Amino acid sequence: MDTGVSVVGSGQVSAAPDVLRMTLSVGHDAADVATAVSQVAQRTDAVIAALRQQGVEAADIATSSVQVHPQYKEMSAPSGFHASHSLTVTTTDLTGFGRLLNAAVDAAGNSLGLDYLQFDIQEKGPLLTRARELAFRQAYAKAEELAALAGYSLGSVTSISETQGYFPIREQAQGKMLGGGFDAAVSISPGDQAIEVSLQVQFSWA
C-alpha cells in the first residue's frame, strides 16, 4: 500500500480575449424540399459574400451544420420542409460585431438567425503554464502543512494528474431570427477569460 499524502491544487489565470466567434444560421421553409434547399443555398452564398466584403477571410468562415427536415401539421404526409445552413465566423476585430451582423442581415433578411457568440483566446499556452505553476505551488503548500500536522517530513512527488477547465464566455441566442437590421454601433463586452488548472499531486513521506 502506498504511503504519503495526496492533495489537489488549483491555479487560475485571467486574460482579455482576442478572438470573437459567432454562429449565424440561414433558414427557409418551403412546400417542397428542393425549393427550401435552393433558397438556403442562395442566401447563404449572399451572407458569405457580404462578410467577405467586410474583410472577413474565407478561411474564417466555416460551415458548422446543414439540416433539412420535413414539417408536419398532423401525423400524416409532410406539410412542408425546412432547410438551414449554419456558419461559424471568426474575427479578431472585437469591435466589428455590429458591422458584420448588419451585413449578414442585409444579405439574408428575416432568414438570418444568430445562434451564439463567443469570446476566446488564440494562444492559451503561456496562460496554462502560469496556471500550472500556481496549482503546483498550492498543492505543495497543502502537502507541507498536512505532513507537519501528521508528524512526517514531505518526500518526493510520486504522481501528478491534471485537469484543465477553460470557460469561454458565451451568449446564447438560440433560434433568434433577425430582421430589419439594427444599430451597427451595438457594443458587446468581452470581459476576461478564465483558464483554470487543477493538479492532483501525490507525495511520499521522506
C-alpha positions in Angstrom: 0.0 0.0 0.0 1.4 3.4 -0.9 2.1 5.8 1.9 2.2 9.5 1.7 -0.2 12.3 1.0 -2.4 13.2 -2.0 -3.5 16.8 -2.4 -5.2 18.9 -5.0 -4.0 22.4 -6.0 -5.8 24.8 -8.3 -4.4 27.8 -10.3 -6.5 30.3 -12.3 -5.3 32.9 -14.7 -7.5 35.5 -16.5 -6.8 37.5 -19.7 -8.6 39.6 -22.1 -9.9 37.8 -25.2 -8.5 38.5 -28.7 -11.0 36.4 -30.8 -14.7 36.7 -31.4 -16.6 33.7 -32.9 -20.3 33.9 -33.8 -22.5 31.3 -35.5 -25.0 32.6 -38.0 -27.8 30.4 -39.4 -29.8 30.8 -42.6 -33.2 29.1 -42.7 -36.0 28.8 -45.1 -39.4 27.0 -45.2 -40.9 25.8 -48.4 -43.6 23.5 -49.7 -41.0 21.2 -51.4 -37.5 20.2 -50.3 -35.8 21.4 -53.5 -37.0 25.0 -53.0 -36.1 25.0 -49.3 -32.6 23.8 -50.1 -32.1 26.1 -53.1 -33.2 29.2 -51.2 -30.9 28.5 -48.3 -28.0 27.9 -50.6 -28.6 31.2 -52.4 -29.0 33.2 -49.1 -26.0 31.5 -47.5 -23.9 32.5 -50.5 -25.1 36.0 -50.2 -24.2 36.1 -46.5 -20.7 34.8 -47.2 -20.2 37.4 -49.9 -21.3 40.1 -47.6 -19.0 39.0 -44.9 -16.1 38.8 -47.3 -16.8 42.4 -48.4 -16.4 43.4 -44.8 -12.9 42.0 -44.7 -13.5 38.5 -43.2 -11.1 36.0 -44.8 -12.6 32.9 -46.5 -10.7 30.7 -44.1 -12.5 32.3 -41.2 -16.0 31.4 -42.4 -16.8 27.7 -41.9 -19.9 25.6 -42.1 -20.9 24.2 -38.7 -24.1 22.4 -39.7 -26.6 21.8 -42.5 -30.1 20.5 -41.8 -33.1 19.6 -43.9 -36.2 18.1 -42.4 -39.9 17.8 -43.1 -42.5 19.7 -41.2 -45.9 18.2 -40.1 -49.1 19.8 -39.1 -50.7 16.5 -38.4 -49.4 12.9 -38.2 -49.6 12.4 -42.0 -47.7 13.5 -45.0 -45.3 16.4 -44.7 -46.9 19.9 -45.0 -43.6 21.4 -45.9 -39.8 21.3 -45.5 -37.3 23.4 -43.5 -33.6 23.8 -44.6 -30.9 25.6 -42.7 -27.2 26.2 -43.0 -25.1 27.4 -40.1 -21.8 29.3 -40.4 -19.2 30.0 -37.8 -17.4 33.3 -38.3 -14.1 34.1 -36.6 -12.7 37.6 -36.3 -10.0 39.4 -34.3 -11.9 42.6 -34.6 -13.8 42.6 -31.4 -15.5 45.9 -32.1 -16.8 44.8 -35.5 -19.7 42.6 -34.3 -22.5 45.0 -35.2 -21.0 45.8 -38.6 -20.6 42.1 -39.6 -24.1 41.2 -38.3 -25.7 44.1 -40.1 -24.0 43.0 -43.3 -25.4 39.5 -42.9 -28.9 40.8 -42.1 -28.8 42.9 -45.2 -27.9 39.8 -47.2 -30.4 37.3 -45.8 -33.1 39.4 -44.2 -35.5 37.6 -41.9 -33.9 34.3 -42.9 -30.9 35.0 -40.7 -30.5 33.8 -37.1 -27.8 34.4 -34.5 -27.2 31.2 -32.7 -24.4 32.3 -30.4 -21.4 34.5 -29.9 -18.2 33.5 -28.1 -15.1 35.3 -27.0 -11.8 33.3 -26.9 -8.1 33.5 -26.6 -6.0 32.3 -29.5 -2.8 31.4 -27.7 -3.5 29.8 -24.3 -0.1 28.1 -23.8 1.5 30.8 -21.6 -1.6 31.1 -19.5 -1.8 27.4 -19.0 1.8 27.3 -17.9 1.2 30.0 -15.3 -2.0 28.3 -14.1 0.0 25.0 -13.6 2.7 26.9 -11.6 0.1 28.3 -9.3 -1.7 25.0 -8.9 1.5 23.2 -8.1 2.5 25.9 -5.6 -0.8 25.5 -3.8 -0.6 21.7 -3.8 2.9 21.8 -2.4 1.9 24.2 0.4 -1.1 22.0 1.3 1.1 18.9 1.4 3.7 20.5 3.6 1.0 21.6 6.0 -0.6 18.1 6.2 2.8 16.4 6.6 3.7 18.7 9.5 0.3 18.0 11.2 0.9 14.3 10.8 4.4 14.5 12.1 6.1 13.5 8.9 8.6 15.1 6.5 7.5 15.6 2.9 9.3 13.4 0.4 9.3 13.4 -3.4 6.4 13.6 -5.9 5.3 10.2 -7.0 2.4 11.2 -9.4 0.7 14.2 -10.9 -2.7 14.2 -12.5 -4.0 17.4 -14.3 -7.5 18.6 -15.1 -8.0 21.7 -17.2 -11.0 23.9 -17.1 -11.4 26.6 -19.7 -14.7 28.5 -19.7 -15.1 30.9 -22.7 -17.9 33.5 -22.2 -20.8 32.5 -24.4 -24.0 34.4 -25.0 -26.9 32.2 -26.0 -29.4 33.4 -28.6 -30.7 30.1 -29.9 -33.3 30.3 -32.6 -33.4 34.1 -32.6 -34.3 35.4 -36.1 -33.0 38.8 -37.1 -34.8 41.1 -39.5 -34.6 44.8 -40.4 -31.1 45.2 -39.2 -30.1 47.1 -36.1 -27.6 49.7 -34.9 -24.2 49.0 -36.3 -22.7 50.7 -33.2 -24.1 48.0 -30.9 -21.4 47.2 -28.3 -20.5 44.0 -26.7 -18.4 43.5 -23.6 -15.9 40.6 -23.8 -14.7 40.8 -20.2 -11.9 38.5 -19.2 -11.5 34.8 -19.9 -10.6 32.5 -17.0 -8.3 29.5 -17.5 -8.1 27.1 -14.6 -5.8 24.1 -14.0 -6.2 21.6 -11.1 -3.4 19.2 -10.2 -3.7 16.2 -8.0 -0.3 15.6 -6.6 0.9 12.5 -4.7 3.9 13.0 -2.3 5.7 10.3 -0.5 7.0 10.6 3.1 10.7 11.4 3.4 
